[in-house]
Amino acid sequence: MNESNENFYLTTAPIKKLLIKFSIPCVLAMLVSALYNIVDQIFIGNSGAGTAGIMATTLVFPFTVVALALAQLIGDGCVALFSISLRSQR
């Protein structure tokens, strides 16, 4: 890409390509979070906490997913707002 096209990449690229490009990191983050929970359950299950510890991580995991989703929502929204504000300055 040359210099003039780099500045307008988000406005000229196909929506489907952009959606795939920007959704893959979000999906990977959620998969890493789920893997982290599984590893936590393995270690907690083998420790002294046993089944009570597994129950605690199972109950907290949905709240963790919601917190991550809200953080990504706010982060992606701020990036979009920042991009729009940069575009309006031209």
Distance bins in CASP14 RR format, pairs under 12 A and 6 or more apart:
PFRMAT RR
TARGET T0000
AUTHOR 0000-0000-0000
RMODE 2
METHOD distances of the structure
MODEL  1
1 7 0 0 0 0 1 0 0 0 0 0 0
1 8 0 0 0 0 1 0 0 0 0 0 0
1 9 1 0 0 1 0 0 0 0 0 0 0
1 12 0 0 0 0 1 0 0 0 0 0 0
1 13 0 0 0 0 0 1 0 0 0 0 0
2 8 0 0 0 0 0 1 0 0 0 0 0
2 9 0 0 0 0 0 1 0 0 0 0 0
3 9 0 0 0 0 0 1 0 0 0 0 0
4 12 0 0 0 0 0 1 0 0 0 0 0
5 11 0 0 0 0 0 1 0 0 0 0 0
5 12 1 0 0 1 0 0 0 0 0 0 0
5 13 0 0 0 0 1 0 0 0 0 0 0
6 12 0 0 0 0 0 1 0 0 0 0 0
6 13 0 0 0 0 0 1 0 0 0 0 0
7 83 0 0 0 0 0 1 0 0 0 0 0
7 86 0 0 0 0 1 0 0 0 0 0 0
7 87 0 0 0 0 1 0 0 0 0 0 0
7 89 0 0 0 0 0 1 0 0 0 0 0
7 90 0 0 0 0 1 0 0 0 0 0 0
8 83 0 0 0 0 0 1 0 0 0 0 0
8 86 0 0 0 0 0 1 0 0 0 0 0
8 87 0 0 0 0 1 0 0 0 0 0 0
8 90 0 0 0 0 0 1 0 0 0 0 0
9 17 0 0 0 0 0 1 0 0 0 0 0
9 18 0 0 0 0 1 0 0 0 0 0 0
9 21 0 0 0 0 0 1 0 0 0 0 0
9 22 0 0 0 0 0 1 0 0 0 0 0
9 83 0 0 0 0 0 1 0 0 0 0 0
9 87 0 0 0 0 0 1 0 0 0 0 0
10 17 0 0 0 0 0 1 0 0 0 0 0
10 18 1 0 0 1 0 0 0 0 0 0 0
10 19 0 0 0 0 0 1 0 0 0 0 0
10 21 0 0 0 0 0 1 0 0 0 0 0
10 22 0 0 0 0 1 0 0 0 0 0 0
10 79 0 0 0 0 0 1 0 0 0 0 0
10 80 0 0 0 0 1 0 0 0 0 0 0
10 82 0 0 0 0 0 1 0 0 0 0 0
10 83 1 0 0 1 0 0 0 0 0 0 0
10 84 0 0 0 0 1 0 0 0 0 0 0
10 86 0 0 0 0 0 1 0 0 0 0 0
10 87 0 0 0 0 1 0 0 0 0 0 0
11 18 0 0 0 0 1 0 0 0 0 0 0
11 83 0 0 0 0 1 0 0 0 0 0 0
11 84 0 0 0 0 0 1 0 0 0 0 0
11 86 0 0 0 0 0 1 0 0 0 0 0
11 87 1 0 0 1 0 0 0 0 0 0 0
11 90 0 0 0 0 0 1 0 0 0 0 0
12 18 0 0 0 0 0 1 0 0 0 0 0
13 19 0 0 0 0 0 1 0 0 0 0 0
13 20 0 0 0 0 0 1 0 0 0 0 0
13 21 0 0 0 0 1 0 0 0 0 0 0
13 22 0 0 0 0 0 1 0 0 0 0 0
14 20 0 0 0 0 1 0 0 0 0 0 0
14 21 0 0 0 0 0 1 0 0 0 0 0
15 21 0 0 0 0 0 1 0 0 0 0 0
15 22 0 0 0 0 0 1 0 0 0 0 0
15 23 0 0 0 0 0 1 0 0 0 0 0
16 22 0 0 0 0 0 1 0 0 0 0 0
16 23 0 0 0 0 0 1 0 0 0 0 0
17 23 0 0 0 0 0 1 0 0 0 0 0
17 24 0 0 0 0 0 1 0 0 0 0 0
18 24 0 0 0 0 0 1 0 0 0 0 0
18 80 0 0 0 0 0 1 0 0 0 0 0
18 83 0 0 0 0 0 1 0 0 0 0 0
19 26 0 0 0 0 0 1 0 0 0 0 0
19 27 0 0 0 0 0 1 0 0 0 0 0
19 76 0 0 0 0 0 1 0 0 0 0 0
20 26 0 0 0 0 0 1 0 0 0 0 0
20 27 0 0 0 0 0 1 0 0 0 0 0
21 27 0 0 0 0 0 1 0 0 0 0 0
22 28 0 0 0 0 0 1 0 0 0 0 0
22 29 0 0 0 0 0 1 0 0 0 0 0
22 72 0 0 0 0 0 1 0 0 0 0 0
22 75 0 0 0 0 0 1 0 0 0 0 0
22 76 1 0 0 1 0 0 0 0 0 0 0
22 77 0 0 0 0 0 1 0 0 0 0 0
22 79 0 0 0 0 1 0 0 0 0 0 0
22 80 0 0 0 0 0 1 0 0 0 0 0
22 83 0 0 0 0 0 1 0 0 0 0 0
23 29 0 0 0 0 0 1 0 0 0 0 0
23 30 0 0 0 0 0 1 0 0 0 0 0
23 72 0 0 0 0 0 1 0 0 0 0 0
23 76 0 0 0 0 1 0 0 0 0 0 0
24 30 0 0 0 0 0 1 0 0 0 0 0
24 31 0 0 0 0 0 1 0 0 0 0 0
25 31 0 0 0 0 0 1 0 0 0 0 0
25 32 0 0 0 0 0 1 0 0 0 0 0
25 72 0 0 0 0 1 0 0 0 0 0 0
25 75 0 0 0 0 0 1 0 0 0 0 0
25 76 0 0 0 0 0 1 0 0 0 0 0
25 79 0 0 0 0 0 1 0 0 0 0 0
26 32 0 0 0 0 0 1 0 0 0 0 0
26 33 0 0 0 0 0 1 0 0 0 0 0
26 68 0 0 0 0 1 0 0 0 0 0 0
26 69 0 0 0 0 1 0 0 0 0 0 0
26 71 0 0 0 0 0 1 0 0 0 0 0
26 72 1 0 1 0 0 0 0 0 0 0 0
26 73 0 0 0 0 1 0 0 0 0 0 0
26 75 0 0 0 0 0 1 0 0 0 0 0
26 76 1 0 0 1 0 0 0 0 0 0 0
26 79 0 0 0 0 0 1 0 0 0 0 0
27 33 0 0 0 0 0 1 0 0 0 0 0
27 34 0 0 0 0 0 1 0 0 0 0 0
27 68 0 0 0 0 0 1 0 0 0 0 0
27 69 0 0 0 0 0 1 0 0 0 0 0
27 72 0 0 0 0 0 1 0 0 0 0 0
28 34 0 0 0 0 0 1 0 0 0 0 0
28 35 0 0 0 0 0 1 0 0 0 0 0
28 68 0 0 0 0 0 1 0 0 0 0 0
28 72 0 0 0 0 0 1 0 0 0 0 0
29 35 0 0 0 0 0 1 0 0 0 0 0
29 36 0 0 0 0 0 1 0 0 0 0 0
29 64 0 0 0 0 0 1 0 0 0 0 0
29 65 0 0 0 0 0 1 0 0 0 0 0
29 68 1 0 0 1 0 0 0 0 0 0 0
29 69 0 0 0 0 1 0 0 0 0 0 0
29 71 0 0 0 0 1 0 0 0 0 0 0
29 72 1 0 0 1 0 0 0 0 0 0 0
29 75 0 0 0 0 0 1 0 0 0 0 0
29 76 0 0 0 0 0 1 0 0 0 0 0
30 36 0 0 0 0 0 1 0 0 0 0 0
30 37 0 0 0 0 0 1 0 0 0 0 0
30 61 0 0 0 0 0 1 0 0 0 0 0
30 64 0 0 0 0 0 1 0 0 0 0 0
30 65 1 0 0 1 0 0 0 0 0 0 0
30 66 0 0 0 0 0 1 0 0 0 0 0
30 67 0 0 0 0 0 1 0 0 0 0 0
30 68 1 0 0 1 0 0 0 0 0 0 0
30 69 1 0 0 1 0 0 0 0 0 0 0
30 71 0 0 0 0 0 1 0 0 0 0 0
30 72 0 0 0 0 1 0 0 0 0 0 0
31 37 0 0 0 0 0 1 0 0 0 0 0
31 38 0 0 0 0 0 1 0 0 0 0 0
31 65 0 0 0 0 0 1 0 0 0 0 0
31 68 0 0 0 0 0 1 0 0 0 0 0
32 38 0 0 0 0 0 1 0 0 0 0 0
32 39 0 0 0 0 0 1 0 0 0 0 0
32 64 0 0 0 0 0 1 0 0 0 0 0
32 68 0 0 0 0 1 0 0 0 0 0 0
33 39 0 0 0 0 0 1 0 0 0 0 0
33 40 0 0 0 0 0 1 0 0 0 0 0
33 60 0 0 0 0 0 1 0 0 0 0 0
33 61 0 0 0 0 1 0 0 0 0 0 0
33 62 0 0 0 0 0 1 0 0 0 0 0
33 63 0 0 0 0 0 1 0 0 0 0 0
33 64 1 0 0 1 0 0 0 0 0 0 0
33 65 1 0 0 1 0 0 0 0 0 0 0
33 66 0 0 0 0 0 1 0 0 0 0 0
33 67 0 0 0 0 1 0 0 0 0 0 0
33 68 1 0 1 0 0 0 0 0 0 0 0
33 69 0 0 0 0 1 0 0 0 0 0 0
33 71 0 0 0 0 0 1 0 0 0 0 0
33 72 0 0 0 0 0 1 0 0 0 0 0
34 40 0 0 0 0 0 1 0 0 0 0 0
34 41 0 0 0 0 0 1 0 0 0 0 0
34 57 0 0 0 0 0 1 0 0 0 0 0
34 61 0 0 0 0 1 0 0 0 0 0 0
34 62 0 0 0 0 0 1 0 0 0 0 0
34 64 0 0 0 0 1 0 0 0 0 0 0
34 65 0 0 0 0 1 0 0 0 0 0 0
34 68 0 0 0 0 0 1 0 0 0 0 0
35 41 0 0 0 0 0 1 0 0 0 0 0
35 42 0 0 0 0 0 1 0 0 0 0 0
35 61 0 0 0 0 0 1 0 0 0 0 0
36 42 0 0 0 0 0 1 0 0 0 0 0
36 43 0 0 0 0 0 1 0 0 0 0 0
36 57 0 0 0 0 0 1 0 0 0 0 0
36 61 0 0 0 0 1 0 0 0 0 0 0
36 64 0 0 0 0 1 0 0 0 0 0 0
36 65 0 0 0 0 0 1 0 0 0 0 0
36 68 0 0 0 0 0 1 0 0 0 0 0
37 43 0 0 0 0 0 1 0 0 0 0 0
37 44 0 0 0 0 0 1 0 0 0 0 0
37 54 0 0 0 0 0 1 0 0 0 0 0
37 56 0 0 0 0 0 1 0 0 0 0 0
37 57 1 0 0 1 0 0 0 0 0 0 0
37 58 0 0 0 0 1 0 0 0 0 0 0
37 59 0 0 0 0 0 1 0 0 0 0 0
37 60 0 0 0 0 1 0 0 0 0 0 0
37 61 1 0 1 0 0 0 0 0 0 0 0
37 62 0 0 0 0 0 1 0 0 0 0 0
37 63 0 0 0 0 0 1 0 0 0 0 0
37 64 1 0 0 1 0 0 0 0 0 0 0
37 65 0 0 0 0 1 0 0 0 0 0 0
37 68 0 0 0 0 0 1 0 0 0 0 0
38 44 0 0 0 0 0 1 0 0 0 0 0
38 45 0 0 0 0 0 1 0 0 0 0 0
38 54 0 0 0 0 0 1 0 0 0 0 0
38 57 0 0 0 0 1 0 0 0 0 0 0
38 58 0 0 0 0 0 1 0 0 0 0 0
38 61 0 0 0 0 1 0 0 0 0 0 0
39 45 0 0 0 0 0 1 0 0 0 0 0
39 46 0 0 0 0 0 1 0 0 0 0 0
39 57 0 0 0 0 0 1 0 0 0 0 0
40 46 0 0 0 0 0 1 0 0 0 0 0
40 47 0 0 0 0 0 1 0 0 0 0 0
40 49 0 0 0 0 0 1 0 0 0 0 0
40 53 0 0 0 0 1 0 0 0 0 0 0
40 54 0 0 0 0 1 0 0 0 0 0 0
40 56 0 0 0 0 1 0 0 0 0 0 0
40 57 1 0 1 0 0 0 0 0 0 0 0
40 58 0 0 0 0 0 1 0 0 0 0 0
40 60 0 0 0 0 1 0 0 0 0 0 0
40 61 0 0 0 0 1 0 0 0 0 0 0
40 64 0 0 0 0 0 1 0 0 0 0 0
41 47 0 0 0 0 0 1 0 0 0 0 0
41 49 0 0 0 0 0 1 0 0 0 0 0
41 50 0 0 0 0 1 0 0 0 0 0 0
41 51 0 0 0 0 0 1 0 0 0 0 0
41 53 0 0 0 0 1 0 0 0 0 0 0
41 54 1 0 1 0 0 0 0 0 0 0 0
41 55 0 0 0 0 1 0 0 0 0 0 0
41 56 0 0 0 0 1 0 0 0 0 0 0
41 57 1 0 1 0 0 0 0 0 0 0 0
41 58 1 0 0 1 0 0 0 0 0 0 0
41 59 0 0 0 0 0 1 0 0 0 0 0
41 60 0 0 0 0 0 1 0 0 0 0 0
41 61 0 0 0 0 1 0 0 0 0 0 0
42 50 0 0 0 0 0 1 0 0 0 0 0
42 53 0 0 0 0 0 1 0 0 0 0 0
42 54 0 0 0 0 1 0 0 0 0 0 0
42 57 0 0 0 0 0 1 0 0 0 0 0
43 49 0 0 0 0 1 0 0 0 0 0 0
43 50 0 0 0 0 0 1 0 0 0 0 0
43 53 0 0 0 0 0 1 0 0 0 0 0
43 54 0 0 0 0 0 1 0 0 0 0 0
43 57 0 0 0 0 1 0 0 0 0 0 0
44 50 1 0 0 1 0 0 0 0 0 0 0
44 51 0 0 0 0 1 0 0 0 0 0 0
44 52 0 0 0 0 1 0 0 0 0 0 0
44 53 1 0 1 0 0 0 0 0 0 0 0
44 54 1 0 1 0 0 0 0 0 0 0 0
44 55 0 0 0 0 1 0 0 0 0 0 0
44 56 1 0 0 1 0 0 0 0 0 0 0
44 57 1 0 0 1 0 0 0 0 0 0 0
44 58 0 0 0 0 0 1 0 0 0 0 0
44 60 0 0 0 0 0 1 0 0 0 0 0
45 51 1 0 0 1 0 0 0 0 0 0 0
45 52 0 0 0 0 1 0 0 0 0 0 0
45 53 1 0 0 1 0 0 0 0 0 0 0
45 54 1 0 1 0 0 0 0 0 0 0 0
45 55 0 0 0 0 0 1 0 0 0 0 0
45 56 0 0 0 0 0 1 0 0 0 0 0
45 57 0 0 0 0 1 0 0 0 0 0 0
45 58 0 0 0 0 0 1 0 0 0 0 0
46 53 0 0 0 0 0 1 0 0 0 0 0
46 54 0 0 0 0 0 1 0 0 0 0 0
47 53 0 0 0 0 1 0 0 0 0 0 0
47 54 0 0 0 0 0 1 0 0 0 0 0
47 56 0 0 0 0 0 1 0 0 0 0 0
47 57 0 0 0 0 0 1 0 0 0 0 0
48 54 0 0 0 0 0 1 0 0 0 0 0
49 55 0 0 0 0 1 0 0 0 0 0 0
49 56 1 0 0 1 0 0 0 0 0 0 0
49 57 0 0 0 0 1 0 0 0 0 0 0
50 56 0 0 0 0 1 0 0 0 0 0 0
50 57 0 0 0 0 0 1 0 0 0 0 0
51 57 0 0 0 0 0 1 0 0 0 0 0
51 58 0 0 0 0 0 1 0 0 0 0 0
52 58 0 0 0 0 0 1 0 0 0 0 0
52 59 0 0 0 0 0 1 0 0 0 0 0
53 59 0 0 0 0 1 0 0 0 0 0 0
53 60 0 0 0 0 1 0 0 0 0 0 0
53 61 0 0 0 0 0 1 0 0 0 0 0
54 60 0 0 0 0 0 1 0 0 0 0 0
54 61 0 0 0 0 0 1 0 0 0 0 0
55 61 0 0 0 0 0 1 0 0 0 0 0
56 63 0 0 0 0 0 1 0 0 0 0 0
56 64 0 0 0 0 0 1 0 0 0 0 0
57 63 0 0 0 0 0 1 0 0 0 0 0
57 64 0 0 0 0 1 0 0 0 0 0 0
58 64 0 0 0 0 0 1 0 0 0 0 0
60 66 0 0 0 0 0 1 0 0 0 0 0
60 67 0 0 0 0 0 1 0 0 0 0 0
61 67 0 0 0 0 0 1 0 0 0 0 0
61 68 0 0 0 0 0 1 0 0 0 0 0
62 68 0 0 0 0 0 1 0 0 0 0 0
62 69 0 0 0 0 0 1 0 0 0 0 0
63 69 0 0 0 0 0 1 0 0 0 0 0
63 70 0 0 0 0 0 1 0 0 0 0 0
64 70 0 0 0 0 0 1 0 0 0 0 0
64 71 0 0 0 0 0 1 0 0 0 0 0
65 71 0 0 0 0 0 1 0 0 0 0 0
65 72 0 0 0 0 0 1 0 0 0 0 0
66 72 0 0 0 0 0 1 0 0 0 0 0
66 73 0 0 0 0 0 1 0 0 0 0 0
67 73 0 0 0 0 0 1 0 0 0 0 0
67 74 0 0 0 0 0 1 0 0 0 0 0
68 74 0 0 0 0 0 1 0 0 0 0 0
68 75 0 0 0 0 0 1 0 0 0 0 0
69 75 0 0 0 0 0 1 0 0 0 0 0
69 76 0 0 0 0 0 1 0 0 0 0 0
70 76 0 0 0 0 0 1 0 0 0 0 0
70 77 0 0 0 0 0 1 0 0 0 0 0
71 77 0 0 0 0 0 1 0 0 0 0 0
71 78 0 0 0 0 0 1 0 0 0 0 0
72 78 0 0 0 0 0 1 0 0 0 0 0
72 79 0 0 0 0 0 1 0 0 0 0 0
73 79 0 0 0 0 0 1 0 0 0 0 0
73 80 0 0 0 0 0 1 0 0 0 0 0
74 80 0 0 0 0 0 1 0 0 0 0 0
74 81 0 0 0 0 0 1 0 0 0 0 0
75 81 0 0 0 0 1 0 0 0 0 0 0
75 82 0 0 0 0 1 0 0 0 0 0 0
75 83 0 0 0 0 0 1 0 0 0 0 0
76 82 0 0 0 0 0 1 0 0 0 0 0
76 83 0 0 0 0 0 1 0 0 0 0 0
77 83 0 0 0 0 1 0 0 0 0 0 0
77 84 0 0 0 0 1 0 0 0 0 0 0
77 85 0 0 0 0 0 1 0 0 0 0 0
78 84 0 0 0 0 0 1 0 0 0 0 0
78 85 0 0 0 0 0 1 0 0 0 0 0
79 85 0 0 0 0 0 1 0 0 0 0 0
79 86 0 0 0 0 0 1 0 0 0 0 0
80 86 0 0 0 0 0 1 0 0 0 0 0
80 87 0 0 0 0 0 1 0 0 0 0 0
81 87 0 0 0 0 0 1 0 0 0 0 0
81 88 0 0 0 0 0 1 0 0 0 0 0
82 88 0 0 0 0 0 1 0 0 0 0 0
82 89 0 0 0 0 0 1 0 0 0 0 0
83 89 0 0 0 0 0 1 0 0 0 0 0
83 90 0 0 0 0 0 1 0 0 0 0 0
84 90 0 0 0 0 0 1 0 0 0 0 0
END
